[in-house]
Amino acid sequence: MAAEHSSRLAMHHVTKTFPGVRAVDDVSFEVRRGEVHALIGENGAGKSTLMHLAAGVYQPDSGSIELDGMSIANLNEQGAAAAGIAMVYQERSLVGALSVAENIFAGHQPVNALGVIQRAPMYEATRQILADLEVDIDPRILVAQLSPGQQQMVEIAKSLSRELKVLILDEPTSSLTINEGRHLFEVIRRLAAQGVAIVYVSHRMAEVFEISDRVTVMKDGRVTGVRQTISVKPGELISLMVGRELSFEPDPRRAAKDAPVALEVRDLEADPVVAATFSVRYG
């Protein structure tokens, strides 16, 4: 997938501490032009905080962040977006009461010499962006009327309304149907082929192996490994996530199948439970 190998976004030894917790601890992370780079880890591993640092939502306590070799450590969210870094959050950031076009061009609408928004050019530009994504949505429709999958495409279209260099997707398929997920993957591959660097944050291992070129694993605010997706096994990634080797062999400590029954329930009825039957053995 990755056509080029030069670094697009590079984070060097970044640290971010909140009261009582060091969410990101001396982390270095890199995503290249045309690469889909998966970022995985258990809940609380620091993935979202690290990406919020990249997108300018938070500022690092220490360390540096570079985009195409230029420092962006002091940019806020708007500055990072203007520089070409877009983040599509798991919770939508769109305004339901505004139209698709108004959401896509929020904050940088085309205006005339008097500062009046030029709606016709805005609608036409929106149509073109959506057509490039192969999405059939009326630019004038209110976002509140769209499905979750359509709203996600509008989020991505919003990032394409500026010159896009890095696209960060946080659990992007969590609310999508199977077909919407497939369409999203087609869009991701197309953007990567155009040189956009994609960071794909997910808990879904199958998606990581289907879409990514490389994968970075985090645990307790630190990076525990970076692997080429094509050459790593799921078990190795899971071990890096949880911090121990996993075995799928039967555990000899488990109770025998014929161990004495400690508790048995038969045909229990207690609204709303109907005819529940189960047993628990010692051990």
ChimeraX commands (.cxc) that place a marker at each C-alpha (Angstrom):
marker #1 position 0.00,0.00,0.00 radius 0.5
marker #1 position 2.68,2.47,0.97 radius 0.5
marker #1 position 4.01,3.95,-2.22 radius 0.5
marker #1 position 6.46,6.33,-0.54 radius 0.5
marker #1 position 8.63,5.90,2.51 radius 0.5
marker #1 position 9.43,9.44,3.66 radius 0.5
marker #1 position 8.08,10.51,7.03 radius 0.5
marker #1 position 4.99,12.68,7.01 radius 0.5
marker #1 position 4.10,12.94,10.70 radius 0.5
marker #1 position 6.80,12.28,13.30 radius 0.5
marker #1 position 6.41,12.49,17.07 radius 0.5
marker #1 position 9.64,12.37,19.11 radius 0.5
marker #1 position 9.68,11.43,22.82 radius 0.5
marker #1 position 6.37,13.13,23.59 radius 0.5
marker #1 position 4.94,13.05,27.10 radius 0.5
marker #1 position 1.54,14.19,28.37 radius 0.5
marker #1 position 0.49,14.10,32.01 radius 0.5
marker #1 position -2.94,14.78,33.46 radius 0.5
marker #1 position -3.65,15.04,37.22 radius 0.5
marker #1 position -2.85,11.63,38.66 radius 0.5
marker #1 position -1.91,9.89,35.41 radius 0.5
marker #1 position 0.81,10.00,32.77 radius 0.5
marker #1 position -1.29,9.24,29.68 radius 0.5
marker #1 position 1.62,9.32,27.20 radius 0.5
marker #1 position 5.09,8.51,28.45 radius 0.5
marker #1 position 8.12,9.26,26.22 radius 0.5
marker #1 position 6.47,8.03,23.02 radius 0.5
marker #1 position 7.94,8.24,19.53 radius 0.5
marker #1 position 5.61,7.54,16.61 radius 0.5
marker #1 position 5.90,7.96,12.84 radius 0.5
marker #1 position 3.54,7.62,9.91 radius 0.5
marker #1 position 4.77,7.88,6.32 radius 0.5
marker #1 position 3.34,9.28,3.12 radius 0.5
marker #1 position 0.92,6.84,1.53 radius 0.5
marker #1 position 0.94,4.56,4.58 radius 0.5
marker #1 position -1.95,3.15,6.60 radius 0.5
marker #1 position -0.53,2.85,10.10 radius 0.5
marker #1 position -2.65,1.08,12.71 radius 0.5
marker #1 position -2.46,2.15,16.36 radius 0.5
marker #1 position -3.75,-0.45,18.82 radius 0.5
marker #1 position -3.87,-1.08,22.54 radius 0.5
marker #1 position -6.28,-1.76,25.36 radius 0.5
marker #1 position -8.58,0.94,26.72 radius 0.5
marker #1 position -6.47,3.47,28.61 radius 0.5
marker #1 position -3.28,2.60,26.71 radius 0.5
marker #1 position -2.84,6.23,25.57 radius 0.5
marker #1 position -3.83,5.91,21.90 radius 0.5
marker #1 position -6.41,8.69,21.86 radius 0.5
marker #1 position -4.26,11.05,23.91 radius 0.5
marker #1 position -1.34,10.52,21.53 radius 0.5
marker #1 position -3.54,11.34,18.52 radius 0.5
marker #1 position -5.02,14.36,20.30 radius 0.5
marker #1 position -1.44,15.62,20.64 radius 0.5
marker #1 position -0.88,15.10,16.91 radius 0.5
marker #1 position -4.13,16.94,16.07 radius 0.5
marker #1 position -3.37,19.92,18.31 radius 0.5
marker #1 position -6.16,19.23,20.81 radius 0.5
marker #1 position -3.54,18.89,23.57 radius 0.5
marker #1 position -0.02,20.24,23.81 radius 0.5
marker #1 position 2.78,17.87,24.88 radius 0.5
marker #1 position 4.55,18.49,28.19 radius 0.5
marker #1 position 7.79,17.55,26.46 radius 0.5
marker #1 position 9.01,16.19,23.15 radius 0.5
marker #1 position 8.50,17.43,19.59 radius 0.5
marker #1 position 6.06,16.89,16.73 radius 0.5
marker #1 position 6.94,17.40,13.07 radius 0.5
marker #1 position 4.89,17.50,9.88 radius 0.5
marker #1 position 7.00,17.06,6.73 radius 0.5
marker #1 position 10.06,17.91,8.84 radius 0.5
marker #1 position 8.64,21.16,10.23 radius 0.5
marker #1 position 7.81,21.60,13.92 radius 0.5
marker #1 position 4.10,21.82,14.77 radius 0.5
marker #1 position 4.33,21.22,18.53 radius 0.5
marker #1 position 2.75,24.59,19.35 radius 0.5
marker #1 position -0.19,24.44,16.93 radius 0.5
marker #1 position -3.71,24.32,18.32 radius 0.5
marker #1 position -6.49,22.22,16.76 radius 0.5
marker #1 position -7.34,24.86,14.15 radius 0.5
marker #1 position -3.70,25.37,13.27 radius 0.5
marker #1 position -3.09,21.65,12.89 radius 0.5
marker #1 position -6.15,21.36,10.63 radius 0.5
marker #1 position -4.93,24.24,8.50 radius 0.5
marker #1 position -1.53,22.52,8.26 radius 0.5
marker #1 position -3.17,19.39,6.88 radius 0.5
marker #1 position -3.86,17.15,9.92 radius 0.5
marker #1 position -7.46,15.98,10.32 radius 0.5
marker #1 position -8.91,13.72,13.00 radius 0.5
marker #1 position -12.24,11.94,12.64 radius 0.5
marker #1 position -13.42,11.19,16.15 radius 0.5
marker #1 position -15.44,8.20,17.31 radius 0.5
marker #1 position -18.01,10.72,18.57 radius 0.5
marker #1 position -19.08,12.87,15.64 radius 0.5
marker #1 position -18.06,16.54,15.69 radius 0.5
marker #1 position -20.68,17.63,13.15 radius 0.5
marker #1 position -23.53,20.07,13.85 radius 0.5
marker #1 position -26.81,18.35,13.09 radius 0.5
marker #1 position -28.77,21.56,12.57 radius 0.5
marker #1 position -26.44,22.70,9.77 radius 0.5
marker #1 position -26.29,21.43,6.21 radius 0.5
marker #1 position -23.65,19.06,4.88 radius 0.5
marker #1 position -21.90,21.90,3.03 radius 0.5
marker #1 position -22.00,24.20,6.07 radius 0.5
marker #1 position -20.36,21.48,8.18 radius 0.5
marker #1 position -17.70,20.67,5.60 radius 0.5
marker #1 position -16.65,24.31,5.17 radius 0.5
marker #1 position -17.23,25.45,8.76 radius 0.5
marker #1 position -14.70,28.13,9.62 radius 0.5
marker #1 position -13.43,28.61,6.06 radius 0.5
marker #1 position -16.46,29.23,3.89 radius 0.5
marker #1 position -15.94,30.95,0.53 radius 0.5
marker #1 position -16.89,34.62,0.88 radius 0.5
marker #1 position -17.08,37.65,-1.42 radius 0.5
marker #1 position -15.36,40.99,-0.94 radius 0.5
marker #1 position -17.98,42.02,1.60 radius 0.5
marker #1 position -17.53,38.89,3.66 radius 0.5
marker #1 position -20.84,37.35,2.60 radius 0.5
marker #1 position -20.81,33.56,2.28 radius 0.5
marker #1 position -21.00,32.43,-1.35 radius 0.5
marker #1 position -23.32,29.46,-1.08 radius 0.5
marker #1 position -23.38,28.38,-4.73 radius 0.5
marker #1 position -19.58,27.84,-4.90 radius 0.5
marker #1 position -19.69,26.16,-1.47 radius 0.5
marker #1 position -22.38,23.71,-2.61 radius 0.5
marker #1 position -20.50,22.98,-5.83 radius 0.5
marker #1 position -17.21,22.38,-4.00 radius 0.5
marker #1 position -19.06,20.07,-1.59 radius 0.5
marker #1 position -20.54,18.10,-4.50 radius 0.5
marker #1 position -17.08,17.63,-5.97 radius 0.5
marker #1 position -15.54,16.44,-2.70 radius 0.5
marker #1 position -18.39,13.98,-2.12 radius 0.5
marker #1 position -18.15,12.77,-5.72 radius 0.5
marker #1 position -14.44,12.07,-5.22 radius 0.5
marker #1 position -15.43,9.93,-2.23 radius 0.5
marker #1 position -18.13,8.24,-4.34 radius 0.5
marker #1 position -20.79,9.42,-1.89 radius 0.5
marker #1 position -24.25,10.48,-3.07 radius 0.5
marker #1 position -25.37,13.08,-0.51 radius 0.5
marker #1 position -27.17,16.37,-1.17 radius 0.5
marker #1 position -24.92,19.21,0.10 radius 0.5
marker #1 position -28.04,21.09,1.27 radius 0.5
marker #1 position -29.45,18.33,3.48 radius 0.5
marker #1 position -29.18,18.70,7.27 radius 0.5
marker #1 position -26.56,16.45,8.84 radius 0.5
marker #1 position -29.12,15.30,11.43 radius 0.5
marker #1 position -30.97,13.50,8.64 radius 0.5
marker #1 position -27.97,11.34,7.67 radius 0.5
marker #1 position -27.12,7.81,8.76 radius 0.5
marker #1 position -24.00,7.21,10.92 radius 0.5
marker #1 position -22.12,5.96,7.85 radius 0.5
marker #1 position -23.06,9.02,5.83 radius 0.5
marker #1 position -22.02,11.28,8.69 radius 0.5
marker #1 position -18.63,9.59,8.77 radius 0.5
marker #1 position -18.17,10.29,5.07 radius 0.5
marker #1 position -19.07,13.94,5.73 radius 0.5
marker #1 position -16.39,14.01,8.46 radius 0.5
marker #1 position -13.82,12.74,5.95 radius 0.5
marker #1 position -15.11,15.16,3.31 radius 0.5
marker #1 position -14.62,17.95,5.85 radius 0.5
marker #1 position -10.95,17.02,6.13 radius 0.5
marker #1 position -10.67,17.05,2.33 radius 0.5
marker #1 position -11.94,20.63,2.15 radius 0.5
marker #1 position -8.36,21.59,3.04 radius 0.5
marker #1 position -5.09,20.19,1.72 radius 0.5
marker #1 position -4.99,16.89,3.59 radius 0.5
marker #1 position -1.67,15.38,4.65 radius 0.5
marker #1 position -2.54,13.22,7.68 radius 0.5
marker #1 position -5.93,11.62,8.40 radius 0.5
marker #1 position -6.48,10.13,11.87 radius 0.5
marker #1 position -9.43,7.75,12.18 radius 0.5
marker #1 position -10.48,6.83,15.73 radius 0.5
marker #1 position -12.45,3.54,15.82 radius 0.5
marker #1 position -13.98,4.43,12.43 radius 0.5
marker #1 position -16.14,1.33,11.93 radius 0.5
marker #1 position -17.73,1.21,15.39 radius 0.5
marker #1 position -21.10,2.45,14.12 radius 0.5
marker #1 position -20.95,1.34,10.47 radius 0.5
marker #1 position -22.69,-1.46,8.63 radius 0.5
marker #1 position -20.61,-4.06,6.78 radius 0.5
marker #1 position -21.13,-2.32,3.43 radius 0.5
marker #1 position -20.33,1.10,4.91 radius 0.5
marker #1 position -17.15,-0.37,6.38 radius 0.5
marker #1 position -16.11,-1.75,3.00 radius 0.5
marker #1 position -16.70,1.64,1.39 radius 0.5
marker #1 position -14.62,3.29,4.11 radius 0.5
marker #1 position -11.74,0.91,3.39 radius 0.5
marker #1 position -11.94,1.79,-0.32 radius 0.5
marker #1 position -11.74,5.48,0.58 radius 0.5
marker #1 position -8.76,4.86,2.89 radius 0.5
marker #1 position -6.87,2.96,0.18 radius 0.5
marker #1 position -7.59,5.69,-2.37 radius 0.5
marker #1 position -6.36,8.46,-0.05 radius 0.5
marker #1 position -3.21,6.49,0.80 radius 0.5
marker #1 position -2.52,6.01,-2.91 radius 0.5
marker #1 position -2.64,9.82,-3.22 radius 0.5
marker #1 position 0.08,10.17,-0.56 radius 0.5
marker #1 position -2.08,10.90,2.48 radius 0.5
marker #1 position -0.74,9.35,5.70 radius 0.5
marker #1 position -3.49,7.45,7.51 radius 0.5
marker #1 position -3.48,6.61,11.23 radius 0.5
marker #1 position -6.07,3.91,11.94 radius 0.5
marker #1 position -6.95,3.54,15.63 radius 0.5
marker #1 position -8.92,0.36,16.29 radius 0.5
marker #1 position -9.61,-2.54,18.64 radius 0.5
marker #1 position -10.61,-4.81,15.77 radius 0.5
marker #1 position -7.69,-7.05,14.91 radius 0.5
marker #1 position -9.17,-8.31,11.64 radius 0.5
marker #1 position -9.43,-4.74,10.35 radius 0.5
marker #1 position -5.83,-4.01,11.35 radius 0.5
marker #1 position -4.61,-6.93,9.24 radius 0.5
marker #1 position -6.86,-6.04,6.32 radius 0.5
marker #1 position -6.10,-2.35,5.97 radius 0.5
marker #1 position -2.72,-1.46,7.54 radius 0.5
marker #1 position 0.89,-1.50,6.37 radius 0.5
marker #1 position 2.42,-1.16,9.84 radius 0.5
marker #1 position 1.06,-1.37,13.36 radius 0.5
marker #1 position 2.17,0.32,16.57 radius 0.5
marker #1 position 1.11,-1.16,19.90 radius 0.5
marker #1 position 0.69,0.89,23.10 radius 0.5
marker #1 position 0.32,-0.18,26.72 radius 0.5
marker #1 position 0.16,2.04,29.81 radius 0.5
marker #1 position 1.12,5.15,27.87 radius 0.5
marker #1 position 4.19,3.67,26.17 radius 0.5
marker #1 position 4.93,2.00,22.84 radius 0.5
marker #1 position 5.59,-1.71,23.29 radius 0.5
marker #1 position 6.28,-2.54,19.65 radius 0.5
marker #1 position 6.13,-1.50,16.00 radius 0.5
marker #1 position 5.64,-4.24,13.42 radius 0.5
marker #1 position 5.15,-4.72,9.69 radius 0.5
marker #1 position 1.60,-6.01,9.46 radius 0.5
marker #1 position 2.39,-8.55,6.76 radius 0.5
marker #1 position 4.98,-10.31,8.94 radius 0.5
marker #1 position 3.35,-10.32,12.39 radius 0.5
marker #1 position 0.88,-12.77,13.92 radius 0.5
marker #1 position -2.20,-11.74,15.93 radius 0.5
marker #1 position -0.90,-13.52,19.03 radius 0.5
marker #1 position 2.26,-11.40,19.05 radius 0.5
marker #1 position 0.25,-8.18,18.85 radius 0.5
marker #1 position -2.06,-9.34,21.64 radius 0.5
marker #1 position 0.97,-10.17,23.82 radius 0.5
marker #1 position 2.35,-6.67,23.20 radius 0.5
marker #1 position -1.04,-5.23,24.18 radius 0.5
marker #1 position -1.51,-7.14,27.43 radius 0.5
marker #1 position 2.16,-7.48,28.46 radius 0.5
marker #1 position 2.34,-11.25,28.73 radius 0.5
marker #1 position 2.43,-14.35,26.59 radius 0.5
marker #1 position -0.92,-15.94,25.89 radius 0.5
marker #1 position -1.63,-19.64,25.55 radius 0.5
marker #1 position -4.66,-21.21,23.96 radius 0.5
marker #1 position -3.87,-24.67,25.36 radius 0.5
marker #1 position -6.25,-26.10,27.99 radius 0.5
marker #1 position -5.39,-24.87,31.49 radius 0.5
marker #1 position -4.63,-27.89,33.74 radius 0.5
marker #1 position -5.85,-25.89,36.74 radius 0.5
marker #1 position -9.40,-25.78,35.42 radius 0.5
marker #1 position -12.03,-27.85,37.20 radius 0.5
marker #1 position -12.68,-31.29,35.80 radius 0.5
marker #1 position -15.85,-31.68,33.76 radius 0.5
marker #1 position -17.19,-34.12,36.37 radius 0.5
marker #1 position -16.32,-31.98,39.43 radius 0.5
marker #1 position -19.04,-31.87,42.12 radius 0.5
marker #1 position -21.83,-29.39,41.52 radius 0.5
marker #1 position -21.81,-26.46,43.97 radius 0.5
marker #1 position -24.98,-24.72,42.77 radius 0.5
marker #1 position -27.75,-25.88,40.47 radius 0.5
marker #1 position -30.79,-23.94,39.26 radius 0.5
marker #1 position -33.63,-25.51,37.33 radius 0.5
marker #1 position -36.48,-23.81,35.48 radius 0.5
marker #1 position -36.20,-20.62,37.48 radius 0.5
marker #1 position -38.90,-18.06,36.77 radius 0.5
marker #1 position -38.59,-14.52,38.11 radius 0.5
marker #1 position -39.80,-11.72,35.85 radius 0.5
marker #1 position -38.28,-11.08,33.32 radius 0.5
marker #1 position -36.40,-14.42,33.62 radius 0.5
marker #1 position -38.26,-17.42,32.17 radius 0.5
marker #1 position -37.20,-21.04,32.73 radius 0.5
marker #1 position -33.51,-20.44,33.52 radius 0.5
marker #1 position -31.45,-23.56,34.13 radius 0.5
marker #1 position -27.72,-23.69,34.94 radius 0.5
marker #1 position -25.17,-25.26,37.25 radius 0.5
marker #1 position -21.78,-24.25,38.68 radius 0.5
marker #1 position -19.13,-26.82,39.67 radius 0.5
marker #1 position -16.50,-26.47,42.39 radius 0.5
marker #1 position -13.30,-24.98,41.02 radius 0.5
marker link #1:1,2 radius 0.2
marker link #1:2,3 radius 0.2
marker link #1:3,4 radius 0.2
marker link #1:4,5 radius 0.2
marker link #1:5,6 radius 0.2
marker link #1:6,7 radius 0.2
marker link #1:7,8 radius 0.2
marker link #1:8,9 radius 0.2
marker link #1:9,10 radius 0.2
marker link #1:10,11 radius 0.2
marker link #1:11,12 radius 0.2
marker link #1:12,13 radius 0.2
marker link #1:13,14 radius 0.2
marker link #1:14,15 radius 0.2
marker link #1:15,16 radius 0.2
marker link #1:16,17 radius 0.2
marker link #1:17,18 radius 0.2
marker link #1:18,19 radius 0.2
marker link #1:19,20 radius 0.2
marker link #1:20,21 radius 0.2
marker link #1:21,22 radius 0.2
marker link #1:22,23 radius 0.2
marker link #1:23,24 radius 0.2
marker link #1:24,25 radius 0.2
marker link #1:25,26 radius 0.2
marker link #1:26,27 radius 0.2
marker link #1:27,28 radius 0.2
marker link #1:28,29 radius 0.2
marker link #1:29,30 radius 0.2
marker link #1:30,31 radius 0.2
marker link #1:31,32 radius 0.2
marker link #1:32,33 radius 0.2
marker link #1:33,34 radius 0.2
marker link #1:34,35 radius 0.2
marker link #1:35,36 radius 0.2
marker link #1:36,37 radius 0.2
marker link #1:37,38 radius 0.2
marker link #1:38,39 radius 0.2
marker link #1:39,40 radius 0.2
marker link #1:40,41 radius 0.2
marker link #1:41,42 radius 0.2
marker link #1:42,43 radius 0.2
marker link #1:43,44 radius 0.2
marker link #1:44,45 radius 0.2
marker link #1:45,46 radius 0.2
marker link #1:46,47 radius 0.2
marker link #1:47,48 radius 0.2
marker link #1:48,49 radius 0.2
marker link #1:49,50 radius 0.2
marker link #1:50,51 radius 0.2
marker link #1:51,52 radius 0.2
marker link #1:52,53 radius 0.2
marker link #1:53,54 radius 0.2
marker link #1:54,55 radius 0.2
marker link #1:55,56 radius 0.2
marker link #1:56,57 radius 0.2
marker link #1:57,58 radius 0.2
marker link #1:58,59 radius 0.2
marker link #1:59,60 radius 0.2
marker link #1:60,61 radius 0.2
marker link #1:61,62 radius 0.2
marker link #1:62,63 radius 0.2
marker link #1:63,64 radius 0.2
marker link #1:64,65 radius 0.2
marker link #1:65,66 radius 0.2
marker link #1:66,67 radius 0.2
marker link #1:67,68 radius 0.2
marker link #1:68,69 radius 0.2
marker link #1:69,70 radius 0.2
marker link #1:70,71 radius 0.2
marker link #1:71,72 radius 0.2
marker link #1:72,73 radius 0.2
marker link #1:73,74 radius 0.2
marker link #1:74,75 radius 0.2
marker link #1:75,76 radius 0.2
marker link #1:76,77 radius 0.2
marker link #1:77,78 radius 0.2
marker link #1:78,79 radius 0.2
marker link #1:79,80 radius 0.2
marker link #1:80,81 radius 0.2
marker link #1:81,82 radius 0.2
marker link #1:82,83 radius 0.2
marker link #1:83,84 radius 0.2
marker link #1:84,85 radius 0.2
marker link #1:85,86 radius 0.2
marker link #1:86,87 radius 0.2
marker link #1:87,88 radius 0.2
marker link #1:88,89 radius 0.2
marker link #1:89,90 radius 0.2
marker link #1:90,91 radius 0.2
marker link #1:91,92 radius 0.2
marker link #1:92,93 radius 0.2
marker link #1:93,94 radius 0.2
marker link #1:94,95 radius 0.2
marker link #1:95,96 radius 0.2
marker link #1:96,97 radius 0.2
marker link #1:97,98 radius 0.2
marker link #1:98,99 radius 0.2
marker link #1:99,100 radius 0.2
marker link #1:100,101 radius 0.2
marker link #1:101,102 radius 0.2
marker link #1:102,103 radius 0.2
marker link #1:103,104 radius 0.2
marker link #1:104,105 radius 0.2
marker link #1:105,106 radius 0.2
marker link #1:106,107 radius 0.2
marker link #1:107,108 radius 0.2
marker link #1:108,109 radius 0.2
marker link #1:109,110 radius 0.2
marker link #1:110,111 radius 0.2
marker link #1:111,112 radius 0.2
marker link #1:112,113 radius 0.2
marker link #1:113,114 radius 0.2
marker link #1:114,115 radius 0.2
marker link #1:115,116 radius 0.2
marker link #1:116,117 radius 0.2
marker link #1:117,118 radius 0.2
marker link #1:118,119 radius 0.2
marker link #1:119,120 radius 0.2
marker link #1:120,121 radius 0.2
marker link #1:121,122 radius 0.2
marker link #1:122,123 radius 0.2
marker link #1:123,124 radius 0.2
marker link #1:124,125 radius 0.2
marker link #1:125,126 radius 0.2
marker link #1:126,127 radius 0.2
marker link #1:127,128 radius 0.2
marker link #1:128,129 radius 0.2
marker link #1:129,130 radius 0.2
marker link #1:130,131 radius 0.2
marker link #1:131,132 radius 0.2
marker link #1:132,133 radius 0.2
marker link #1:133,134 radius 0.2
marker link #1:134,135 radius 0.2
marker link #1:135,136 radius 0.2
marker link #1:136,137 radius 0.2
marker link #1:137,138 radius 0.2
marker link #1:138,139 radius 0.2
marker link #1:139,140 radius 0.2
marker link #1:140,141 radius 0.2
marker link #1:141,142 radius 0.2
marker link #1:142,143 radius 0.2
marker link #1:143,144 radius 0.2
marker link #1:144,145 radius 0.2
marker link #1:145,146 radius 0.2
marker link #1:146,147 radius 0.2
marker link #1:147,148 radius 0.2
marker link #1:148,149 radius 0.2
marker link #1:149,150 radius 0.2
marker link #1:150,151 radius 0.2
marker link #1:151,152 radius 0.2
marker link #1:152,153 radius 0.2
marker link #1:153,154 radius 0.2
marker link #1:154,155 radius 0.2
marker link #1:155,156 radius 0.2
marker link #1:156,157 radius 0.2
marker link #1:157,158 radius 0.2
marker link #1:158,159 radius 0.2
marker link #1:159,160 radius 0.2
marker link #1:160,161 radius 0.2
marker link #1:161,162 radius 0.2
marker link #1:162,163 radius 0.2
marker link #1:163,164 radius 0.2
marker link #1:164,165 radius 0.2
marker link #1:165,166 radius 0.2
marker link #1:166,167 radius 0.2
marker link #1:167,168 radius 0.2
marker link #1:168,169 radius 0.2
marker link #1:169,170 radius 0.2
marker link #1:170,171 radius 0.2
marker link #1:171,172 radius 0.2
marker link #1:172,173 radius 0.2
marker link #1:173,174 radius 0.2
marker link #1:174,175 radius 0.2
marker link #1:175,176 radius 0.2
marker link #1:176,177 radius 0.2
marker link #1:177,178 radius 0.2
marker link #1:178,179 radius 0.2
marker link #1:179,180 radius 0.2
marker link #1:180,181 radius 0.2
marker link #1:181,182 radius 0.2
marker link #1:182,183 radius 0.2
marker link #1:183,184 radius 0.2
marker link #1:184,185 radius 0.2
marker link #1:185,186 radius 0.2
marker link #1:186,187 radius 0.2
marker link #1:187,188 radius 0.2
marker link #1:188,189 radius 0.2
marker link #1:189,190 radius 0.2
marker link #1:190,191 radius 0.2
marker link #1:191,192 radius 0.2
marker link #1:192,193 radius 0.2
marker link #1:193,194 radius 0.2
marker link #1:194,195 radius 0.2
marker link #1:195,196 radius 0.2
marker link #1:196,197 radius 0.2
marker link #1:197,198 radius 0.2
marker link #1:198,199 radius 0.2
marker link #1:199,200 radius 0.2
marker link #1:200,201 radius 0.2
marker link #1:201,202 radius 0.2
marker link #1:202,203 radius 0.2
marker link #1:203,204 radius 0.2
marker link #1:204,205 radius 0.2
marker link #1:205,206 radius 0.2
marker link #1:206,207 radius 0.2
marker link #1:207,208 radius 0.2
marker link #1:208,209 radius 0.2
marker link #1:209,210 radius 0.2
marker link #1:210,211 radius 0.2
marker link #1:211,212 radius 0.2
marker link #1:212,213 radius 0.2
marker link #1:213,214 radius 0.2
marker link #1:214,215 radius 0.2
marker link #1:215,216 radius 0.2
marker link #1:216,217 radius 0.2
marker link #1:217,218 radius 0.2
marker link #1:218,219 radius 0.2
marker link #1:219,220 radius 0.2
marker link #1:220,221 radius 0.2
marker link #1:221,222 radius 0.2
marker link #1:222,223 radius 0.2
marker link #1:223,224 radius 0.2
marker link #1:224,225 radius 0.2
marker link #1:225,226 radius 0.2
marker link #1:226,227 radius 0.2
marker link #1:227,228 radius 0.2
marker link #1:228,229 radius 0.2
marker link #1:229,230 radius 0.2
marker link #1:230,231 radius 0.2
marker link #1:231,232 radius 0.2
marker link #1:232,233 radius 0.2
marker link #1:233,234 radius 0.2
marker link #1:234,235 radius 0.2
marker link #1:235,236 radius 0.2
marker link #1:236,237 radius 0.2
marker link #1:237,238 radius 0.2
marker link #1:238,239 radius 0.2
marker link #1:239,240 radius 0.2
marker link #1:240,241 radius 0.2
marker link #1:241,242 radius 0.2
marker link #1:242,243 radius 0.2
marker link #1:243,244 radius 0.2
marker link #1:244,245 radius 0.2
marker link #1:245,246 radius 0.2
marker link #1:246,247 radius 0.2
marker link #1:247,248 radius 0.2
marker link #1:248,249 radius 0.2
marker link #1:249,250 radius 0.2
marker link #1:250,251 radius 0.2
marker link #1:251,252 radius 0.2
marker link #1:252,253 radius 0.2
marker link #1:253,254 radius 0.2
marker link #1:254,255 radius 0.2
marker link #1:255,256 radius 0.2
marker link #1:256,257 radius 0.2
marker link #1:257,258 radius 0.2
marker link #1:258,259 radius 0.2
marker link #1:259,260 radius 0.2
marker link #1:260,261 radius 0.2
marker link #1:261,262 radius 0.2
marker link #1:262,263 radius 0.2
marker link #1:263,264 radius 0.2
marker link #1:264,265 radius 0.2
marker link #1:265,266 radius 0.2
marker link #1:266,267 radius 0.2
marker link #1:267,268 radius 0.2
marker link #1:268,269 radius 0.2
marker link #1:269,270 radius 0.2
marker link #1:270,271 radius 0.2
marker link #1:271,272 radius 0.2
marker link #1:272,273 radius 0.2
marker link #1:273,274 radius 0.2
marker link #1:274,275 radius 0.2
marker link #1:275,276 radius 0.2
marker link #1:276,277 radius 0.2
marker link #1:277,278 radius 0.2
marker link #1:278,279 radius 0.2
marker link #1:279,280 radius 0.2
marker link #1:280,281 radius 0.2
marker link #1:281,282 radius 0.2
marker link #1:282,283 radius 0.2
view
